[in-house]
């Protein structure tokens, strides 16, 4: 079945949705694309090599050499992301890398101590900051 959105000019564009189950190739659990070459099997699901990454920090297991993969809701997670947040991704609000050790909680996010700085000037935020669009700013850059 196709999708037929009407454009402003009144013409129709037809986009056909591809059903990977109708092909002779297995579908990747992450992207749902057909796997025509080598694949990685994890918890009875197949993944493209480039799609086999931690669902928390997005680090690719095949490239990183990380051999410890934890299943969480059918998706692969690294130990740091899984144990650091009881199965929910805890990544830094600025750099999006996984958090470990001490971190700052502010603006409903977690931050590496060095990443929790003014979004405008990158200056240190000592004691107070201004929330602008969910990002921290110093009094000067507000």
Order of alpha helices (4+ residues) and beta strands (2+ residues): beta-beta-beta-beta-alpha-beta-beta-alpha-beta-beta-beta-beta
